[in-house]
Amino acid sequence: MRLSLLGASCAFFLASAALAAPDANQLSMQATQAYEAKHYAEAAELFLAAAKAGDDKVDNTYNAACSYALAGKADEAERITTVRLDVD
């Protein structure tokens, strides 16, 4: 009985954690929506989060840099691009 309760509580925890954290694809879609709404700084952060979560890292990193540039944060855009180039 104790084992089945433990298993059920672990399953519940894992399911609720999955629901709480958006996946990389969701983050990328949210970033695109923020970009289209001209919320460039927010878009940049979401694109970076999507890249870190594993969704098409090159495109999301590039989109984050472009979004930062449009938000007037050229230093951040350059930093992201430089870090990305160092990795490749």
N, C-alpha and C positions, 0 to 999 in steps of 0.2 A: 504494500500500500504506500509506504513512504517513497519508494522508488518511482511509482507512477505519479505521485504528486510532484516530486522533484522534476520529472520529465515534463509534466504539463506546465509547470511554472517556467521552466527553461524555454519551452516552445513559445509560451506567451511572451516572454521577455524578448526573444529573438524576433518574433513577429512585430511587436510594438517598436522595436528598434529599427526594423526595416521600414516601417511606416513613417517613423519620425524623421529619418534622414533621407532627403531627396537623392536619387541616383544621378549619375553623371549626365545622362540624357535629359533628365528633368532640369538640371541646373543649366545646361546649354540652352534649352528652350526658354527658361526664365531670363537668361542673359539676352537672348535675341529679342524678347519682348521689351526688356528694359532699354535695349539699344534703339529699337524702333520708336520707343516713346521718348527718345533723346535723353535718357537718364544714363549718361555715359559712364560715370564713376561706378554706379551700381552694376551696370553691365560688365564693366571690367572685372569687378570682384567676382561676379557670378561666372564669367568665362574662366577665370583662374581656378575657381572651385571645381568647375567641370573638368578642367585639364588635370587637376590634382586627383580627381576621382577616376580618371582614366578615359574620359570620352574624347577621342581624337585630339590628343595633346597639342599637335602642331597648329591646327586650325584655331582651337580655343585660346592658345597662347598668343597667336597673331591677333585674334579678335580682341583679346584683353589689351594688348599694346595699342591697337588702333583706338579702342574706346578710351583708354587713358589719355591718348593724344587729343582726342576730341573734347575730353573733359578739361583740357588745359593742363594736364599733368605729364608734360613731356619727359621729365626726369624718370617717372615711373615707367612710361612706355619704353624708354631707352634701357632701363634696368632689366625689364622683362625680356626684351629682345636680346640684350647682351648675355643674360643668363642662359637663354634658350640656345643661342649660338655656341656658347661654351659647352653645352651638353652634347650637341650634335657634333 
